[in-house]
Amino acid sequence: MLLKYIQRFCQVRNTIPRISPAADIMAFSEGVTNKQLVGKLEMHNVETVAKLLALATKCAREAESASRPLVGFGELNDTTIKELIILLSI
């Protein structure tokens, strides 16, 4: 759900010419409903859109992986291996 919000936000944002980073960050923060991300945004001083999107994507992946059932070793494929590597590197 959060990944879809990030995608949609970026699509809409790209249609607005000359939008300032502060306006981007404020608009994103006002629209997000993920409690974990809201808490992280309050704790971190996000000053660039790149940092905002990196933090949001990290939270989205964490939320997505937490909602998935664990897989056995026989069920690993390239996608789940990449996800495990990402999770272990956090």
Buried (B, 14 or more C-beta within 10 A) or exposed (E): EBBEBBEEBEEEBEEEEEEEBEEBBEBBBEEBEBEEBEEBBEEEEBEEBEBBBEBBBBBBBBBEBEEEEEEEEEEEEEEBEEBEEEEEEE
